[in-house]
Amino acid sequence: MLYLASGSPRRAELLAQIGVPFTVLKAPGIDETVHAGEAPRDYVARMAREKAAAGRAAAPGPAPVLGADTAVVLGDRVLGKPADDDQALAMLRDLQDREHRVLSAVCLMAGDTPRLALSETRVRLRALDDERLRAYVATGEGRDKAGAYGIQGLGAALVASLSGSYSGVVGLPLEETVPLLEWAGVPYWQPC
């Protein structure tokens, strides 16, 4: 048994994909503002820890709690979820034909003991004209996603290359998550 401290349907799908029995906790109300001078790696690690701690406080039982965060980073700038379609278009313009990093942190709390893992993936989006970028923005898919695109959906057509963890870009790096599950004794490959 595991508690997932996330409202992300993508994280839930990835856990279900590998057969982890879990219960979703109400998404913790965490302030996701990047602190002044905070490095992107420190930011995603802090967010994952805070989400896991909030989940631990809200969990109705003693099972381990998983919190995670994903950030799209261009240079040293963290690109969060776009506020509107204009901001989504601006993000995609900035990202196209350039390599960016997707950082995903996972924190698993077993009792009061947290363990953290971090994944870094390099992604390059294709060079596209404004008409195609506007067409993607109009689908609405990127409105609730860091960097304004979803690699697991229609946004896959934006991607030119990826080096690292595909599942990390989706929102939960399984390569880093599975060893944490093993550490906490959480089974996988179970019928869900």
LINZI-V548434 format. One record per residue. N is the residue number from 1. RES is the residue in one letter. SS is DSSP state (a for helix, b for strand, c for the rest). PHI is phi in whole degrees, 0 to 359 (none if undefined). Layout:
BEGIN
n=N res=RES ss=SS phi=PHI
n=N res=RES ss=SS phi=PHI
END
This chain:
BEGIN
n=1 res=M ss=c phi=none
n=2 res=L ss=b phi=213
n=3 res=Y ss=b phi=256
n=4 res=L ss=b phi=257
n=5 res=A ss=c phi=269
n=6 res=S ss=c phi=198
n=7 res=G ss=c phi=266
n=8 res=S ss=c phi=285
n=9 res=P ss=a phi=294
n=10 res=R ss=a phi=291
n=11 res=R ss=a phi=295
n=12 res=A ss=a phi=298
n=13 res=E ss=a phi=297
n=14 res=L ss=a phi=292
n=15 res=L ss=a phi=295
n=16 res=A ss=a phi=296
n=17 res=Q ss=a phi=303
n=18 res=I ss=c phi=261
n=19 res=G ss=c phi=75
n=20 res=V ss=c phi=265
n=21 res=P ss=c phi=286
n=22 res=F ss=c phi=208
n=23 res=T ss=b phi=237
n=24 res=V ss=b phi=277
n=25 res=L ss=c phi=271
n=26 res=K ss=c phi=306
n=27 res=A ss=c phi=306
n=28 res=P ss=c phi=294
n=29 res=G ss=c phi=278
n=30 res=I ss=c phi=253
n=31 res=D ss=c phi=286
n=32 res=E ss=c phi=262
n=33 res=T ss=c phi=287
n=34 res=V ss=c phi=286
n=35 res=H ss=c phi=286
n=36 res=A ss=c phi=304
n=37 res=G ss=c phi=78
n=38 res=E ss=c phi=282
n=39 res=A ss=c phi=291
n=40 res=P ss=a phi=306
n=41 res=R ss=a phi=296
n=42 res=D ss=a phi=294
n=43 res=Y ss=a phi=298
n=44 res=V ss=a phi=294
n=45 res=A ss=a phi=295
n=46 res=R ss=a phi=298
n=47 res=M ss=a phi=298
n=48 res=A ss=a phi=298
n=49 res=R ss=a phi=297
n=50 res=E ss=a phi=295
n=51 res=K ss=a phi=293
n=52 res=A ss=a phi=295
n=53 res=A ss=a phi=295
n=54 res=A ss=a phi=295
n=55 res=G ss=a phi=295
n=56 res=R ss=a phi=301
n=57 res=A ss=a phi=294
n=58 res=A ss=a phi=264
n=59 res=A ss=c phi=294
n=60 res=P ss=c phi=281
n=61 res=G ss=c phi=215
n=62 res=P ss=c phi=274
n=63 res=A ss=c phi=301
n=64 res=P ss=b phi=302
n=65 res=V ss=b phi=239
n=66 res=L ss=b phi=250
n=67 res=G ss=b phi=239
n=68 res=A ss=b phi=211
n=69 res=D ss=b phi=211
n=70 res=T ss=b phi=228
n=71 res=A ss=b phi=227
n=72 res=V ss=b phi=266
n=73 res=V ss=b phi=234
n=74 res=L ss=b phi=246
n=75 res=G ss=c phi=67
n=76 res=D ss=c phi=249
n=77 res=R ss=b phi=264
n=78 res=V ss=b phi=276
n=79 res=L ss=b phi=260
n=80 res=G ss=c phi=276
n=81 res=K ss=b phi=282
n=82 res=P ss=c phi=292
n=83 res=A ss=c phi=286
n=84 res=D ss=c phi=200
n=85 res=D ss=a phi=293
n=86 res=D ss=a phi=295
n=87 res=Q ss=a phi=292
n=88 res=A ss=a phi=299
n=89 res=L ss=a phi=297
n=90 res=A ss=a phi=298
n=91 res=M ss=a phi=298
n=92 res=L ss=a phi=295
n=93 res=R ss=a phi=298
n=94 res=D ss=a phi=294
n=95 res=L ss=a phi=278
n=96 res=Q ss=b phi=296
n=97 res=D ss=c phi=58
n=98 res=R ss=c phi=224
n=99 res=E ss=b phi=277
n=100 res=H ss=b phi=227
n=101 res=R ss=b phi=253
n=102 res=V ss=b phi=244
n=103 res=L ss=b phi=257
n=104 res=S ss=b phi=232
n=105 res=A ss=b phi=249
n=106 res=V ss=b phi=232
n=107 res=C ss=b phi=236
n=108 res=L ss=b phi=247
n=109 res=M ss=b phi=253
n=110 res=A ss=b phi=253
n=111 res=G ss=c phi=66
n=112 res=D ss=c phi=257
n=113 res=T ss=b phi=261
n=114 res=P ss=b phi=266
n=115 res=R ss=b phi=231
n=116 res=L ss=b phi=238
n=117 res=A ss=b phi=224
n=118 res=L ss=b phi=230
n=119 res=S ss=b phi=240
n=120 res=E ss=b phi=234
n=121 res=T ss=b phi=235
n=122 res=R ss=b phi=258
n=123 res=V ss=b phi=231
n=124 res=R ss=b phi=238
n=125 res=L ss=b phi=272
n=126 res=R ss=c phi=292
n=127 res=A ss=c phi=278
n=128 res=L ss=c phi=231
n=129 res=D ss=c phi=284
n=130 res=D ss=a phi=300
n=131 res=E ss=a phi=299
n=132 res=R ss=a phi=290
n=133 res=L ss=a phi=297
n=134 res=R ss=a phi=297
n=135 res=A ss=a phi=297
n=136 res=Y ss=a phi=293
n=137 res=V ss=a phi=303
n=138 res=A ss=a phi=296
n=139 res=T ss=a phi=292
n=140 res=G ss=c phi=81
n=141 res=E ss=a phi=299
n=142 res=G ss=a phi=275
n=143 res=R ss=a phi=297
n=144 res=D ss=a phi=248
n=145 res=K ss=c phi=233
n=146 res=A ss=b phi=302
n=147 res=G ss=c phi=80
n=148 res=A ss=c phi=71
n=149 res=Y ss=c phi=215
n=150 res=G ss=c phi=239
n=151 res=I ss=c phi=294
n=152 res=Q ss=c phi=277
n=153 res=G ss=c phi=233
n=154 res=L ss=a phi=299
n=155 res=G ss=a phi=295
n=156 res=A ss=a phi=303
n=157 res=A ss=a phi=288
n=158 res=L ss=a phi=277
n=159 res=V ss=b phi=275
n=160 res=A ss=b phi=268
n=161 res=S ss=b phi=202
n=162 res=L ss=b phi=214
n=163 res=S ss=b phi=229
n=164 res=G ss=c phi=136
n=165 res=S ss=c phi=261
n=166 res=Y ss=a phi=299
n=167 res=S ss=a phi=295
n=168 res=G ss=a phi=294
n=169 res=V ss=a phi=291
n=170 res=V ss=a phi=294
n=171 res=G ss=c phi=144
n=172 res=L ss=c phi=209
n=173 res=P ss=c phi=289
n=174 res=L ss=a phi=296
n=175 res=E ss=a phi=300
n=176 res=E ss=a phi=268
n=177 res=T ss=a phi=286
n=178 res=V ss=a phi=302
n=179 res=P ss=a phi=299
n=180 res=L ss=a phi=294
n=181 res=L ss=a phi=299
n=182 res=E ss=a phi=298
n=183 res=W ss=a phi=303
n=184 res=A ss=a phi=270
n=185 res=G ss=c phi=76
n=186 res=V ss=c phi=273
n=187 res=P ss=c phi=285
n=188 res=Y ss=c phi=226
n=189 res=W ss=c phi=60
n=190 res=Q ss=c phi=259
n=191 res=P ss=c phi=292
n=192 res=C ss=c phi=260
END
